[in-house]
């Protein structure tokens, strides 16, 4: 299966913007991804709340397909929750702040700082915490539709805020359609 994005390439881009204000980082990441991957990078800059696994943050979708997504995810307030357990690998590249996590059996957290990356392997789960003003470039590869129920469950069991769910479905659906029409799954 051919992927559009490469975790090492994304990590290099993330490292290149560390130290700038978060809005400047996002603009630089979007510009560089647009330069390298053109039509596969979403043109709109629409932030959407994401409540999943008990944690709340905001996400900006840069790319979404059946087999990959690239987003900016974070929070100015801090949050903690469950990572989810997926049939996909998830790369969490810190741009600003700190990401703390631990897996079952671990007694000390892994702390990821700007320029560093945490990987959630397929089939694994972690508890995580984002400290205040923490933002990451997140990349997942695998069968993305299987990740969606986890991303939507808190809407039905907790927040009952259907606006972000609808907007996420709309953004994801439009991006998947666009990529399928371009011959990429």
C-alpha positions as CSV (number, residue, x, y, z in Angstrom):
1,X,0.0,0.0,0.0
2,X,1.5,3.3,-1.0
3,X,1.3,6.1,1.6
4,X,1.5,9.8,0.6
5,X,3.3,10.9,3.8
6,X,6.4,9.6,5.6
7,X,6.8,9.9,9.4
8,X,10.4,10.9,9.1
9,X,9.6,13.6,6.6
10,X,6.8,14.9,8.9
11,X,9.2,14.8,11.9
12,X,11.8,16.8,10.0
13,X,9.2,19.4,9.1
14,X,8.0,19.5,12.7
15,X,11.5,20.0,14.0
16,X,12.2,22.8,11.5
17,X,9.5,25.0,13.1
18,X,10.0,24.4,16.8
19,X,10.6,27.6,18.7
20,X,8.3,29.7,16.6
21,X,4.9,30.9,17.9
22,X,2.3,28.1,17.3
23,X,0.4,30.1,14.6
24,X,3.7,30.6,12.7
25,X,4.5,26.9,13.1
26,X,1.1,25.9,11.7
27,X,1.5,28.3,8.7
28,X,5.0,27.0,8.0
29,X,3.9,23.3,8.2
30,X,0.9,23.9,5.9
31,X,3.1,25.7,3.4
32,X,5.8,23.0,3.4
33,X,3.3,20.2,3.1
34,X,1.5,22.1,0.3
35,X,4.9,22.5,-1.5
36,X,5.7,18.8,-1.2
37,X,2.2,17.2,-1.5
38,X,0.1,19.9,-3.2
39,X,-3.5,18.7,-3.8
40,X,-3.3,16.2,-0.9
41,X,-3.2,19.0,1.7
42,X,-6.5,20.6,2.8
43,X,-6.8,24.2,1.7
44,X,-9.3,25.2,4.5
45,X,-8.1,26.2,8.0
46,X,-11.1,25.0,10.1
47,X,-10.5,24.2,13.7
48,X,-12.8,21.5,15.3
49,X,-13.1,20.5,18.9
50,X,-12.2,16.8,19.4
51,X,-13.5,14.9,22.5
52,X,-12.1,11.4,22.6
53,X,-11.1,9.0,25.4
54,X,-12.1,11.6,28.0
55,X,-9.7,14.2,26.6
56,X,-10.6,17.4,24.9
57,X,-8.6,19.3,22.4
58,X,-8.8,21.0,19.0
59,X,-7.7,19.7,15.7
60,X,-7.0,21.2,12.3
61,X,-7.2,18.6,9.5
62,X,-4.4,18.9,7.0
63,X,-5.0,15.6,5.2
64,X,-7.4,12.8,5.5
65,X,-7.9,9.6,3.5
66,X,-9.0,6.0,4.1
67,X,-5.4,5.1,5.0
68,X,-3.8,8.3,6.5
69,X,-4.5,11.5,8.3
70,X,-2.3,14.5,9.2
71,X,-3.7,17.0,11.7
72,X,-2.5,19.6,14.2
73,X,-3.9,18.7,17.6
74,X,-3.6,20.4,20.9
75,X,-4.9,22.5,23.7
76,X,-4.1,25.8,25.4
77,X,-5.6,24.5,28.6
78,X,-4.2,21.0,29.0
79,X,-6.1,17.7,29.0
80,X,-5.7,14.0,29.8
81,X,-7.3,10.8,28.6
82,X,-7.1,7.5,26.8
83,X,-5.3,7.2,23.4
84,X,-7.6,4.6,21.9
85,X,-6.5,1.3,20.6
86,X,-6.4,1.1,16.8
87,X,-5.4,-0.9,13.7
88,X,-3.2,2.0,12.8
89,X,0.1,3.5,13.9
90,X,-0.1,7.0,15.3
91,X,2.9,9.4,15.4
92,X,2.6,12.4,17.7
93,X,5.3,15.0,17.0
94,X,5.4,17.8,19.5
95,X,5.5,21.3,18.3
96,X,5.1,23.1,21.7
97,X,4.5,22.0,25.3
98,X,4.8,18.4,26.6
99,X,3.1,15.1,26.0
100,X,3.1,12.7,28.8
101,X,2.1,9.0,28.3
102,X,2.4,5.5,29.7
103,X,1.3,2.1,28.6
104,X,0.1,-0.8,30.8
105,X,2.9,-2.1,32.9
106,X,4.9,1.0,32.8
107,X,5.5,2.8,36.1
108,X,7.0,6.0,34.8
109,X,5.8,8.3,32.1
110,X,7.4,8.9,28.7
111,X,7.7,12.7,28.3
112,X,7.9,14.0,24.8
113,X,9.0,17.6,24.2
114,X,9.1,19.9,21.2
115,X,10.9,18.3,18.3
116,X,10.4,14.8,19.6
117,X,7.9,12.1,18.6
118,X,5.9,9.5,20.4
119,X,4.6,6.5,18.5
120,X,1.5,4.5,19.4
121,X,2.0,1.2,17.7
122,X,-1.0,-0.7,16.1
123,X,-3.1,-2.5,18.7
124,X,-1.6,-0.7,21.7
125,X,-3.1,1.9,24.0
126,X,-1.7,4.5,26.4
127,X,-2.9,7.0,28.9
128,X,-1.8,10.5,28.0
129,X,-1.6,14.0,29.2
130,X,-1.0,17.2,27.3
131,X,0.2,20.0,29.5
132,X,-1.0,23.6,29.0
133,X,-0.2,25.2,25.6
134,X,0.7,21.8,24.0
135,X,0.4,21.3,20.3
136,X,1.5,18.5,18.0
137,X,1.6,17.4,14.4
138,X,-0.2,14.1,14.4
139,X,0.1,11.5,11.7
140,X,-1.8,8.2,11.6
141,X,-1.5,5.4,9.0
142,X,-3.7,2.3,8.8
143,X,-7.4,1.8,8.3
144,X,-8.6,5.2,9.5
145,X,-12.4,4.5,9.4
146,X,-11.9,2.1,12.3
147,X,-10.6,5.0,14.4
148,X,-13.7,7.1,13.9
149,X,-16.0,5.4,16.5
150,X,-13.5,6.2,19.2
151,X,-13.3,9.8,18.0
152,X,-17.1,10.1,18.1
153,X,-18.0,8.1,21.3
154,X,-17.6,11.0,23.8
155,X,-20.2,12.9,21.8
156,X,-22.8,10.3,22.6
157,X,-21.7,9.4,26.1
158,X,-20.6,12.8,27.5
159,X,-20.7,16.1,25.6
160,X,-23.8,15.7,23.4
161,X,-22.2,18.4,21.3
162,X,-23.0,17.3,17.8
163,X,-21.7,20.3,16.0
164,X,-18.0,19.1,16.1
165,X,-19.0,15.6,15.2
166,X,-20.9,16.8,12.1
167,X,-18.1,19.1,11.1
168,X,-15.5,16.3,11.5
169,X,-17.6,14.0,9.4
170,X,-18.0,16.7,6.7
171,X,-14.3,17.5,6.7
172,X,-13.2,13.9,6.7
173,X,-15.8,12.9,4.0
174,X,-14.8,15.8,1.7
175,X,-11.1,15.0,2.1
176,X,-11.6,11.2,1.5
177,X,-13.7,11.9,-1.6
178,X,-11.1,14.3,-3.0
179,X,-8.3,11.8,-2.4
180,X,-10.3,8.9,-3.9
181,X,-11.0,11.0,-7.0
182,X,-7.2,11.7,-7.2
183,X,-6.5,7.9,-7.1
184,X,-5.2,7.8,-3.5
185,X,-6.9,5.8,-0.8
